[in-house]
């Protein structure tokens, strides 16, 4: 499958799934939007949110194979059902971050960090995943920090431990990135078979 096709598929997937996780963040009191700031809403999310997440996932779908080719390291190709399972678990982690029971932010950070690292180990386990996961952890958190400072939305006091944003945000971005990359690799499995740089993982 071409990079363009993978971009469109991951963009659409991100556009459809992002409002689900955001819905639970809003109804749980993790974050909130100002009253009626946007004319078009999906569940509890303004239109710009699924568009931004969809665009990010589409770009990641293209960056993964490009970096894989550049690094030429042994990578892990998941069969399609396993790759979808990884994305589903990332969404589950997104939702779970709304309802972590500990008042101590350190416990929540530890649980989400451990979960994100397990996702990388099970569904990726590559240098590409570490690089792009770390990059997105920084860029995603920084973007949310800027949007909070601009009053586009805000985290409530139970979750704003990192200068106004959630301290566990980098781990959500890291875990999600590795599963998006796994799905992109699965969709482009034929291309990787030509390169002969993969080790296929059965579900």
Secondary structure, DSSP 8 states (H G I E B T S, - for coil): --HHHHHHHHHHHHHHHHHHHHHHHHHTTSEEE-TT--S-EETTEEHHHHHHHHHHHHHHHHHHHHHHHHH---EEEE-HHHHHHHHHHHHHHHHHTTS---SSHHHHHHHHHHHHHHHHHHHT-SHHHHHHHHHHHHHHHHHHHHHHHTTSEEE-TTT-TBTTB-TTHHHHHHHHHHHHHHHHHHHTHHHHHHHT-EEEE--
